[in-house]
Amino acid sequence: GGAGRDGGAGRGRRADGDHPPAGGTGAPRGGAWPFRPAPAGIYYKPSDKMTGAYEAHATFTQMEPAAHPEAYGLIIGGADLDGAGQKYTYFIVRQDGKFMIKRRAGAETPTVMDWTDSAAIKKADSSGKMSNTLAIEVARDKVRFLVNGTEVTSVDAAKVDTAGTPGLRVNHNLNLHVEGFAVKAR
């Protein structure tokens, strides 16, 4: 598998496919994780396991436009993240101002909500830079997905993975900085 540990920083990562992670590892540096570019995959702290009501959030700054609209965002409900039965829910955005929610269930990736435009997503400025704060708020029966403090959608908690490890999901070929990733009980 493509699981690994991030240089003593207590962070796990798993590249997509069977390729081991290489290149930019996204290791924390002064509270920020630079990805220039990292392999497509997930980045997480194995000791972060959440149940009940909680919130996960981070600010993602895409430093320059990507050749293709590659996506990035948050994961919640991660389990067996270094195994064949990996599962989690991911909430991602891309440079064209769209977001999507999907689940990972082993090799399958069922869609919870397909690519959807949202005025809450700040698009790139004249230099090609864009910055958005994503948050997922988990409650007993509902999960809210927010961009820059605005709810873009909410879903029945039974439709997504909530209990487990939160983290980041980053596609390849992105010059991305992630700051302020935090998880807290609500």
C-alpha positions in Angstrom: 0.0 0.0 0.0 0.9 3.6 -0.2 0.8 4.5 3.5 3.6 6.2 5.3 4.5 8.4 8.3 5.5 11.9 7.9 9.0 12.5 9.1 8.5 12.2 12.9 5.7 14.8 12.8 3.1 12.3 14.0 1.2 12.6 10.7 0.1 9.8 8.5 -0.3 10.0 4.8 -1.5 7.7 2.1 -1.0 8.3 -1.6 -3.7 7.3 -4.1 -3.0 3.9 -5.8 -0.1 1.7 -4.7 2.6 4.3 -5.1 4.5 5.3 -1.9 4.3 9.0 -1.1 7.2 11.1 -2.5 8.0 14.7 -3.1 6.3 17.3 -1.0 5.1 15.6 2.2 3.0 18.4 3.6 4.9 18.2 6.9 3.8 20.9 9.4 6.0 24.0 9.3 5.1 26.8 11.6 1.5 25.7 11.5 1.4 25.6 7.7 1.7 22.6 5.4 3.2 23.4 2.0 2.4 21.0 -0.9 4.5 21.7 -3.9 3.3 19.4 -5.3 2.5 16.4 -3.1 1.2 13.2 -4.5 -2.6 12.9 -4.5 -3.7 11.4 -1.2 -4.8 12.0 2.3 -2.8 13.5 5.2 -3.8 12.9 8.8 -2.8 12.4 12.4 -3.5 8.8 13.4 -4.1 9.8 17.0 -7.0 12.1 16.0 -10.0 10.0 16.4 -13.3 11.8 16.8 -16.8 10.6 17.8 -20.0 12.4 18.6 -20.3 16.1 17.7 -17.2 17.9 16.5 -15.8 20.3 13.9 -12.8 20.1 11.6 -11.5 23.1 9.7 -8.5 24.4 7.8 -7.6 27.3 5.5 -6.4 26.3 2.0 -4.5 28.7 -0.2 -3.9 27.7 -3.7 -0.8 29.7 -4.6 -1.2 29.6 -8.4 -3.6 28.2 -10.9 -3.3 24.5 -11.7 -3.2 23.2 -15.3 -6.4 21.3 -14.5 -9.0 22.0 -11.8 -7.5 19.8 -9.1 -9.4 19.6 -5.8 -8.4 19.7 -2.2 -10.2 19.8 1.2 -11.0 18.0 4.4 -11.7 14.4 5.3 -13.7 13.1 8.3 -14.7 9.6 9.6 -11.4 8.0 8.6 -10.9 4.3 9.4 -8.4 1.7 8.3 -6.6 4.5 6.5 -3.5 2.5 5.8 -5.4 -0.7 4.8 -7.4 -2.0 1.9 -10.7 -1.3 3.7 -10.0 2.4 4.1 -13.1 4.6 4.6 -13.7 8.3 5.0 -15.9 11.1 3.7 -14.2 14.0 1.9 -15.3 17.6 1.2 -13.3 19.2 -1.6 -13.2 22.4 -3.6 -11.4 23.4 -6.8 -10.3 26.6 -8.5 -13.5 27.0 -10.7 -15.6 27.7 -7.6 -17.2 24.2 -7.2 -17.3 21.8 -4.3 -18.1 18.1 -4.0 -18.7 15.5 -1.2 -17.7 11.9 -1.7 -17.0 8.8 0.4 -14.2 6.4 0.1 -15.1 2.8 0.8 -12.2 0.6 0.0 -11.7 1.0 -3.8 -15.1 2.6 -4.2 -15.8 6.3 -4.1 -19.6 6.9 -4.0 -20.7 10.4 -4.6 -22.7 12.1 -1.8 -23.0 15.4 -3.7 -21.6 16.0 -7.2 -19.7 19.1 -8.3 -21.8 22.1 -7.4 -21.1 25.9 -7.9 -21.0 28.0 -4.7 -20.7 31.8 -4.4 -19.2 31.1 -1.0 -16.0 29.8 -2.6 -13.5 32.7 -3.3 -12.1 32.3 -6.8 -8.5 33.2 -7.8 -7.4 36.8 -7.7 -5.5 38.5 -10.6 -2.3 36.7 -9.5 -4.0 33.3 -9.6 -4.0 32.9 -5.8 -7.2 31.8 -3.9 -7.8 31.2 -0.3 -10.8 29.5 1.4 -11.5 28.2 4.8 -13.4 24.9 4.8 -15.2 23.4 7.8 -17.2 20.3 8.5 -19.5 20.4 11.5 -20.8 17.0 12.7 -23.9 16.8 14.9 -25.9 13.8 16.0 -28.2 13.7 13.0 -26.8 16.2 10.5 -23.4 17.1 9.0 -22.9 20.7 7.8 -20.3 21.6 5.1 -19.1 25.3 5.2 -16.9 27.5 3.1 -15.7 30.8 4.6 -18.4 30.5 7.3 -21.2 29.9 4.9 -23.1 26.6 4.8 -22.9 25.2 1.2 -24.9 22.1 2.1 -25.9 19.7 4.9 -26.6 16.0 4.8 -28.1 13.4 7.0 -25.3 12.1 9.2 -26.2 8.5 8.2 -25.2 9.2 4.6 -21.5 10.0 5.5 -18.7 8.7 7.6 -18.4 10.7 10.8 -16.7 8.6 13.6 -13.0 8.3 13.0 -9.9 10.2 11.9 -10.2 13.7 10.3 -7.5 15.1 8.0 -6.8 16.6 4.6 -7.4 15.4 1.0 -5.1 16.9 -1.7 -5.0 16.1 -5.4 -1.7 16.1 -7.4 0.0 19.0 -9.2 -1.1 21.7 -6.7 1.0 24.5 -5.2 -1.0 24.6 -2.0 -0.5 25.9 1.6 -2.8 24.6 4.3 -3.0 26.5 7.6 -4.9 26.2 10.9 -6.0 22.6 10.5 -7.8 21.9 13.8 -10.4 19.5 15.2 -12.5 20.2 18.3 -15.4 18.6 20.1 -18.6 20.7 19.9 
